[in-house]
Amino acid sequence: MSEKIQRAKIKDLLATLPMRDLPLIGPKAKTAEIITCLQRHRHCRVLYVVDEEKRLLGFISLGDLVRHLFAPSHEVGLLVRHALSLITVERAEDIMCRHPLTTDPTEEVGQVIKKMVRDNIKEIAVLDEARRIIADLTLFDLLPSNL
């Protein structure tokens, strides 16, 4: 990847991409709402959990949701833990990852790619100064053909 592309700012990349509906959900959303939101946003494998002002609180990946819902069918030892989680976990805030990897419009594309590859993530939230989510990027968005 050329140095020019690596040094490009996220805001410059965002200006070239079509706007898409962000996969946002509130912290009190129940499991059924989480599933419905993921179905509505088929291009995403992550839901961003946000407060009323769209400030990022955490995220729920499709993998997190699948593990939460189907854990007993994969490993017998998880049966008791899964049964307890079904009793106690009903809301997005209970199963979300509270420390998501994020970026901002001024970060360089090369740095974002390095973070995503290092942490093996496919999507990343773009936040403004107030930690409000303004966009999300996938690894496909960061391919050189988009820059």
ABEGO torsion letter per residue (X at the ends): XBAAAAABBAAAAAAABBBBBBBBBBAABBAAAAAAAAAABAABABBBBBBAAGBBAEBBBAAAAAAAAAAAAABAAAAAAAAAAAAABABAAAABBABBBBBBAABBAAAAAAAAAAAGBABBBBBBAAGBBABBBBAAAABAAAX
